[in-house]
Amino acid sequence: MSLDRDRIRTRLEDIARSLDRLKRLRRMDRQAFLADEDSKDIARSRLLTAMEAALNICYHAAAKKLHRVPEEYAQCFMLLGEAGYLTADLSRRPASMARFRNRLVHLYWDVDYGQVYDILQNHLADLEAFSTCAAEWL
């Protein structure tokens, strides 16, 4: 079965818009970020949007290309890696972010915004790399 190109394009646009906003926050120093409630709210929201969009693409690709539905979010990226749609390294990095996404959603009252700041500084490229790879599937 073929992938829904419009669906993937739309989700890639969601990721790109979120990454643009997140990169602006990356310019803040750690203390300023941690002291600014609005910045933390934007970061949490945009990280969730980007991760949800990546997961949507991942699940769609797994269903259409692998005829499998992963049991958990992190497993989705690993399955695409095992099938050769993502490199082994690239499949591990978004899987780690998917686990963090669960914390943002289910333990929202106990978010470690220091960890959010670290993601802003060190892991946005993981979402960019996933997006580049997913765009090649079109």
N, C-alpha and C positions, 0 to 999 in steps of 0.2 A: 504494500500500500504506500501511497505517496504522502509526503508531508504537506500540511496545509501552509503554503507559503505566506499567505496573508496573516495567518495567526502568528507565525514566527516573526515576520517583519514587525508586526505591532508590538510583540513582546520585546524585540530588540530595541525598538524605539523607546519603550518604557525603561529599559535598562540604561540606554544612552542618556535620557533626560535625568534619570536619578543620579547617574554618575557625574553629570555636569554639576548638579547641585552639591553633591558630596565633595567634589574636588574643590569647590569654593570653601567649604568648611575645613578642608585639609590645611588651608593657609593659616588657620588659627593656631596659636601655641596651645599646648596641652592645658595649662591652667585656665586660660581664657575660655576654651571649649567647655571644660568641666564646670565653670562658673556660670555658663550661659544656658538657661533652660530652653530657650527657643532653638538654639543650635543643636542641643541634644535631642530635642523633639524632631527637628528636621532630619537629623542623621538617622535616628531610629526609623522614622517613617520611610525615608528614601532607601535605606538599606533593606527594609522589608519589601518595598516595591521592587527593587532590583532583584532580590533573591527570589521573590514569588514569580517574577517574570522568567528568570532563569529556570526555576523548577517547572514552570508551565511548559517551557520549550523542551526541557529534559523529559518530562513525562510523555509529552506528545511524541517525541522522537522514539522513546523506548516502546511505546505502544505501536507506532506505525512501522518502525524498522526492525524491532526485536520481538514484537508480539508478546511483550512482557509488561507487567505493571509492578514496579518496585514496591516492596513492603514498607520502606521508609524513605524519607527524602534523600538522605545522604547516599543511599544505595543506588539511586537513579543515575547519578554521575558515574559511579563505579561501574555500573552495567554498560554504559556507553563507552567507557574506557576499555573494558574487557572486549567489547565488540569492535574496537578500533575507530570509533567515531571521535574519541578524545584520546589524547596521549595519557599514559599512566599518571604522570605528574599533574596534568590538567584535570584529570578526573578526581584526584585527591583534594585539591585546593577548594573547588566549589563544594565538595562533600563536607568539608570542615565548616564552611560558611553556612551550609544547610543546617548543621547541628546548632550553630549559633542562632540561626533564625528561629529555631524551636524555643530557645531561651527568650528571645525578644517577644515572641508571641505568648508563650505560656507562663513566663515568669517576669512579665513586664514591670512588676513592682520592684524587682530585684535586679535590674539591668546594671551591669558593670560598664559604666560609660568610659572608663579608662580603656577597657577592651574595645569599645566602639571606636574610640580615638585611634587605637592601634590599628584597627581594620582600615580606617580612613587613610592612615599613613602608609600602610604596608600591603593591603590586600585588594584594593580596588582594581588593580591590574588583573587579578584573577577573574573578575567578572568581565573585564574587557577581553581577555583571552578567550573565555567561554563564548562571548558574543561573536568574536571573529570566527571562531570555529563553527558556531551555529550558522552564521551567515554563509559559510561555504557549503552548507547542506542545501541551500536554496538553489 
